[in-house]
Amino acid sequence: METNRLGVRQRDKYKIKLQYVGTRYHGWQAQKDLLTVQAVVSDCLSRLAGDHVSVIGASRTDAGVHALGQVAHFQFRPRPSIPDLQRTLNAVLPWDIRIMELETAHRRFHARWHATHKRYDYRIYNGSILPPFLYQRVHHEPQPLDASAMGKAARLLEGTQDFSAFAATSSRVSNSVRTLLRSTVIQRRDEIVYRVVGTGFLHHMVRNIVGTLLEVGLGQRTPEDVQGILEGKDRTQAGPTAPPEGLYLVRIWYDRVWSQRS
């Protein structure tokens, strides 16, 4: 543990990978009088440290969205062993949030700003009857979907393009250009998964894309319509926002330099 020029011990920085079931949370980001994942993790760490601990996440997942690979960082003054800190933290967290990995981090590491790209999966159950154990874990579409047409439409979204048509109506970002490295549809028996990897995403972008792909799968649009929607840059021309329960933040990548401690 380092000290500053006054001899005061500095907090160590830690990087964590979390999994959580987002069903009962109002998203990741802390909000006044609302239950959020960030607030719960921060509160548990603060109780362990006896002082406020701020937790910074890589992605601001929405209410009801799940995570298999959320990444965050925090600073912590006590210096327990890594296994002890991970075990103790998981013991005080609720059942639907778990710290899957914990390690000391580069002192300048930032979970959000240093992420290079992210992967999201959107799970659609396309059987006629939704198994109860999948309730609130997938989006249920009982009508038959044409996964091949959905996949053709999804591939048209790859590359660097203006995704204004798929941004949330409340979005106020000045630049809607984003790069999708992969945009594909995978079918596994009764489940259809939209998988997307990108360097960045607009608010509701993935769910708005899925809402449009569902219309393609139902035969309400052609795959080629997606190109016109992109070029039109008009949110009203795209499909509805798909429900949050099918969306999973799966993985976040970082440059190798941030895996080095300093």
PyMOL commands that set and color helices and strands:
alter all, ss='L'
color gray80, all
select helices_A, chain A and resi 37-49+82-92+132-134+147-155+164-166+205-217+225-232+235-237+244-246+256-259
alter helices_A, ss='H'
color red, helices_A
select strands_A, chain A and resi 12-20+55-57+66-76+97-104+115-125+139-140+159-162+177-188+191-198+247-254
alter strands_A, ss='S'
color yellow, strands_A
deselect
rebuild
show_as cartoon
